[in-house]
């Protein structure tokens, strides 16, 4: 497993964000445009607090991705079906290390949002396909809100390219057979302290999707 390398990559991306604020800058510009289009505008200080809250929320969600990959691997190993899930986990990990992925990793935190979307989408798809085989999901947490949350960052060709990469990964030879081979795992995995889709922004729904790439 390469999850420790992913964690190190996430930490490097966070350090990059703290120094250059690429993601924060995108969010600031979006919030400013939203403020201009509303009668009740936010002050600069309010927009800045919201910007920081959004960035920190995405960072927290991104940090959960390697934990989820590890959790699936550990459950599969305990159930003696690791060989069946290994190809799926390899794909979920590998996108983090592609030099030519959709968003350059040099963009810091923003540059890992596509990696997060692809990995969470794969894990969610596998869990739901497993439900169709066994009657219960592989994970006892619903990743759908997190997938939809990060999906909202993308639009147009970028979103189409990511969805195409996910579909291609799920259609690889032997992938569906691998999922069906998980029948030996009789109960879903408990993942603690995971809150999918958390955005600590109060009730302001208009601020939940401030950035698109």
Protein Blocks (a to p, Z undefined) as FASTA:
>chain_A
ZZlmmmmmmmmmmmmmmmnommmmmmmmmmmmmmmmpmbdcdfklmmmmmmmmmmmmmmm
mmmmmmmmmmmmmmmmmnopmmmmmmmmmmmmmmmmpmklmbdfklommlmmmmmmmmmm
mmmmmmmmmmmmnopafbfcdfklmmmmmmmmpgcjllmmmmmmmmmmmmpghklmmmmm
mmmpmbdcddehiaehiacebjalklmmmbcZZ
